[in-house]
Amino acid sequence: MGVDGDAKLTGKVSLVTGAAKGIGQAIALRLAREGCDIVVAGHHLAGCEAVANHIRDAYGCRSLALEVDVASVPAIREMVTRAVDEMGHIDVLVNNAGIIRPHPLGEVTEEDWDETMALNARGLFFCVQFVAPVLTEGGAIVNISSTAALGTRTASPPYAASKAAVVNLTQTSARALASRRIRVNAVLPGIIDTAFQQQLDAVVGVLGQGLQPGDLLQRAAARSLMGRMGTPDEVASAVAFLAGPDSAYITGQTLVVDGGLMVGT
């Protein structure tokens, strides 16, 4: 397979959280295709190692697998320390790790709220805070939010709130880190064909509404102007753009990757 002939991130090191599967895996592979060495961080070490091995075999890039619970601040600190010790430096941080507990308003528990915010918002913030001092000057941070941050349709109010927090944290971090030419942007995916969305379909659509498997996702995707779900690779392409030199004058922004979902809704 190999690195792209016009690779734009050769010699760079990216730390990607939640990289063992889904969108995070697609991001890690896309950045490796751009010549980037990758720290594959996630909750399950075996999955991270599988992605790291694939990166080494397919692209010839260095890759390090790290097991981390991004809801734990000490674990984040250790992750960053190990990444720098073993890879030498960090040029790009991609905050992708996240969870959703699909319960409507009125059924959300305190545990639902706390666990969602702990990973999606607090964990993301401390990843930024611990990586920022060691991030190469002129580096990039890309935070993965969601269109749930912008609209009122959500299967989980805590999830929507946490992703709205990501948008705000992106903007405040961009201002705080501008003096070191570190750019901070967010990508907001819509309905993307992942196991994450299949979970929502099963819990909300099949169990909650009595729909046939796949119906909830198809109805949601049909609301977009493109009339389909997106792919993890399409989100990864947006991340690669924001991580690379072609976006050198872009910071504090939100890039929506939703096939026109927010326009069509």
C-alpha positions as CSV (number, residue, x, y, z in Angstrom):
1,M,0.0,0.0,0.0
2,G,2.6,2.5,1.1
3,V,2.7,6.2,1.9
4,D,1.1,8.6,-0.6
5,G,3.5,10.0,-3.2
6,D,2.6,13.5,-2.2
7,A,2.6,12.8,1.5
8,K,2.4,16.0,3.5
9,L,3.1,14.8,7.1
10,T,6.3,12.8,6.6
11,G,8.4,13.0,9.7
12,K,5.5,14.1,11.9
13,V,4.1,12.3,14.9
14,S,0.4,12.1,15.6
15,L,-1.3,11.0,18.8
16,V,-4.8,9.7,18.0
17,T,-7.2,8.7,20.9
18,G,-10.0,6.2,20.4
19,A,-8.0,4.9,17.5
20,A,-8.7,1.1,17.8
21,K,-11.8,1.2,15.6
22,G,-14.3,3.2,13.7
23,I,-13.5,6.9,12.9
24,G,-10.4,6.9,15.1
25,Q,-8.9,3.9,13.2
26,A,-9.7,5.5,9.9
27,I,-8.0,8.7,11.1
28,A,-4.9,6.9,12.2
29,L,-4.6,5.0,8.9
30,R,-5.2,8.2,6.8
31,L,-2.5,10.1,8.7
32,A,-0.1,7.2,8.3
33,R,-0.8,7.3,4.5
34,E,0.3,10.9,4.7
35,G,3.7,9.7,6.1
36,C,2.9,10.4,9.7
37,D,4.2,8.2,12.6
38,I,1.2,7.3,14.8
39,V,0.6,6.8,18.5
40,V,-2.5,4.6,18.5
41,A,-4.2,5.2,21.9
42,G,-7.4,3.5,23.0
43,H,-9.3,1.7,25.8
44,H,-8.4,-1.8,24.5
45,L,-4.8,-2.6,23.9
46,A,-5.3,-5.5,21.6
47,G,-7.3,-3.4,19.1
48,C,-4.7,-0.6,19.3
49,E,-1.9,-3.1,18.7
50,A,-3.7,-4.5,15.6
51,V,-4.0,-1.0,14.1
52,A,-0.3,-0.1,15.0
53,N,0.9,-3.4,13.4
54,H,-1.1,-2.6,10.2
55,I,0.4,0.9,10.1
56,R,3.9,-0.5,10.3
57,D,3.2,-3.2,7.7
58,A,1.2,-1.2,5.2
59,Y,2.9,2.2,5.4
60,G,6.3,1.6,6.9
61,C,5.7,4.3,9.6
62,R,6.6,4.0,13.2
63,S,3.6,3.2,15.4
64,L,3.1,2.9,19.1
65,A,0.0,1.3,20.7
66,L,-1.0,2.6,24.1
67,E,-3.9,1.5,26.3
68,V,-5.5,4.5,28.0
69,D,-8.7,5.5,29.7
70,V,-9.2,9.1,28.6
71,A,-11.7,9.6,31.4
72,S,-8.8,9.3,33.8
73,V,-6.6,12.4,34.1
74,P,-3.6,10.5,35.5
75,A,-3.9,8.0,32.6
76,I,-3.8,10.9,30.1
77,R,-0.7,12.3,31.7
78,E,1.0,8.9,31.5
79,M,-0.1,8.5,27.9
80,V,1.5,11.8,26.9
81,T,4.7,11.0,28.8
82,R,5.1,7.6,27.1
83,A,4.3,9.0,23.7
84,V,7.1,11.7,24.0
85,D,9.5,9.3,25.5
86,E,9.1,6.6,22.8
87,M,8.4,8.7,19.7
88,G,10.5,11.8,20.5
89,H,7.9,14.5,20.0
90,I,4.3,15.1,19.1
91,D,3.2,17.3,16.2
92,V,-0.5,16.5,15.9
93,L,-3.1,15.6,18.5
94,V,-6.4,14.1,17.4
95,N,-9.0,13.9,20.2
96,N,-11.4,11.3,18.9
97,A,-12.2,9.1,22.0
98,G,-15.9,9.4,23.0
99,I,-18.9,7.5,24.2
100,I,-22.7,7.9,24.0
101,R,-25.4,6.6,26.4
102,P,-28.6,6.8,24.4
103,H,-31.3,7.9,26.8
104,P,-33.9,10.6,26.2
105,L,-34.5,13.5,28.5
106,G,-36.3,12.2,31.6
107,E,-34.4,8.9,31.6
108,V,-30.8,10.2,31.9
109,T,-29.1,9.1,35.1
110,E,-26.4,10.9,37.0
111,E,-24.1,8.1,36.0
112,D,-25.0,8.7,32.3
113,W,-24.2,12.4,32.6
114,D,-20.9,12.0,34.6
115,E,-19.4,9.2,32.4
116,T,-20.3,11.0,29.2
117,M,-18.8,14.3,30.3
118,A,-15.8,12.7,31.9
119,L,-14.7,11.2,28.6
120,N,-16.0,13.5,25.9
121,A,-15.4,16.8,27.5
122,R,-13.1,16.6,30.6
123,G,-10.8,13.9,29.0
124,L,-10.5,15.9,25.8
125,F,-9.7,19.0,27.7
126,F,-6.9,17.4,29.7
127,C,-5.5,15.8,26.6
128,V,-5.1,19.3,25.1
129,Q,-3.7,20.6,28.4
130,F,-1.1,17.9,28.8
131,V,-0.1,17.7,25.1
132,A,0.1,21.5,24.5
133,P,3.4,22.1,26.4
134,V,5.1,19.3,24.4
135,L,3.5,19.9,21.1
136,T,5.9,21.1,18.4
137,E,5.5,24.8,17.6
138,G,3.3,25.1,14.6
139,G,1.6,21.8,15.4
140,A,-2.1,21.1,15.1
141,I,-4.9,19.8,17.4
142,V,-8.1,18.4,15.8
143,N,-11.0,17.7,18.1
144,I,-13.8,15.4,17.0
145,S,-17.2,16.8,18.0
146,S,-20.5,16.0,16.4
147,T,-23.4,17.7,14.6
148,A,-25.3,16.9,17.9
149,A,-23.4,20.0,19.2
150,L,-25.3,22.2,16.8
151,G,-28.9,20.8,16.6
152,T,-31.7,19.7,18.7
153,R,-32.1,16.1,17.5
154,T,-30.2,13.8,19.8
155,A,-30.5,10.4,21.4
156,S,-28.6,11.6,24.4
157,P,-28.7,15.1,25.9
158,P,-25.4,14.6,27.8
159,Y,-23.7,13.6,24.6
160,A,-25.0,16.7,22.8
161,A,-23.9,18.8,25.7
162,S,-20.4,17.2,25.8
163,K,-19.9,17.8,22.1
164,A,-21.0,21.4,22.3
165,A,-18.4,21.8,25.0
166,V,-15.8,20.4,22.5
167,V,-16.7,23.2,20.1
168,N,-16.2,25.9,22.8
169,L,-12.9,24.2,24.1
170,T,-11.7,24.2,20.5
171,Q,-12.1,28.0,20.2
172,T,-10.7,28.8,23.6
173,S,-7.7,26.5,23.0
174,A,-7.1,28.1,19.6
175,R,-6.8,31.5,21.2
176,A,-4.6,30.3,24.1
177,L,-2.1,28.5,21.8
178,A,-2.0,30.9,18.9
179,S,1.2,32.5,20.1
180,R,3.0,29.2,19.4
181,R,1.3,28.9,16.0
182,I,-0.5,25.8,17.2
183,R,-3.8,25.5,15.3
184,V,-6.9,24.0,17.0
185,N,-9.9,23.0,15.0
186,A,-12.9,20.7,15.3
187,V,-14.5,18.2,12.9
188,L,-18.3,17.6,13.4
189,P,-19.3,14.3,11.8
190,G,-23.0,13.6,11.0
191,I,-24.4,10.1,10.4
192,I,-21.3,8.0,9.8
193,D,-21.4,4.3,9.0
194,T,-19.7,2.9,12.1
195,A,-20.4,0.4,15.0
196,F,-21.1,3.5,17.1
197,Q,-24.1,4.3,14.9
198,Q,-25.2,0.7,14.8
199,Q,-25.3,0.7,18.6
200,L,-27.7,3.7,18.4
201,D,-29.8,1.9,15.7
202,A,-30.1,-1.2,17.9
203,V,-30.9,0.6,21.2
204,V,-32.9,3.6,20.0
205,G,-34.4,2.2,16.8
206,V,-35.0,-1.5,17.4
207,L,-35.5,-1.6,21.2
208,G,-36.8,1.9,21.7
209,Q,-39.1,2.4,18.7
210,G,-39.7,-1.1,17.4
211,L,-38.1,-0.4,14.1
212,Q,-36.4,-2.9,11.8
213,P,-32.6,-3.0,12.1
214,G,-31.1,-0.3,10.0
215,D,-34.3,1.7,9.7
216,L,-33.4,4.5,12.1
217,L,-30.0,5.1,10.5
218,Q,-31.5,5.1,7.0
219,R,-34.2,7.6,8.0
220,A,-31.6,9.8,9.6
221,A,-29.3,9.6,6.6
222,A,-32.1,10.4,4.3
223,R,-32.5,13.8,5.9
224,S,-29.1,14.8,4.6
225,L,-28.8,16.5,1.2
226,M,-26.6,13.6,0.0
227,G,-29.2,11.1,1.1
228,R,-26.7,8.6,2.6
229,M,-24.5,8.0,5.6
230,G,-20.9,9.1,5.5
231,T,-17.9,6.9,5.8
232,P,-15.1,7.0,8.4
233,D,-12.6,7.7,5.6
234,E,-14.5,10.8,4.7
235,V,-14.2,12.1,8.2
236,A,-10.5,11.1,8.2
237,S,-9.9,13.2,5.1
238,A,-11.2,16.3,6.9
239,V,-8.9,15.5,9.8
240,A,-5.9,15.0,7.5
241,F,-6.6,18.4,5.9
242,L,-6.8,20.2,9.3
243,A,-3.6,18.4,10.5
244,G,-1.6,19.3,7.5
245,P,0.0,22.3,5.9
246,D,-2.9,23.1,3.5
247,S,-4.8,24.4,6.5
248,A,-2.0,26.6,7.8
249,Y,-4.3,29.7,8.1
250,I,-7.2,27.9,9.7
251,T,-7.7,27.8,13.5
252,G,-10.6,28.0,15.9
253,Q,-13.0,26.6,13.3
254,T,-15.6,23.8,13.1
255,L,-15.7,21.7,9.9
256,V,-19.0,19.9,9.5
257,V,-18.8,16.6,7.7
258,D,-22.5,15.6,7.4
259,G,-23.5,15.4,3.8
260,G,-25.7,18.5,4.3
261,L,-27.6,17.0,7.3
262,M,-27.8,20.2,9.2
263,V,-29.0,22.0,6.1
264,G,-31.5,19.4,5.2
265,T,-33.0,19.0,8.6
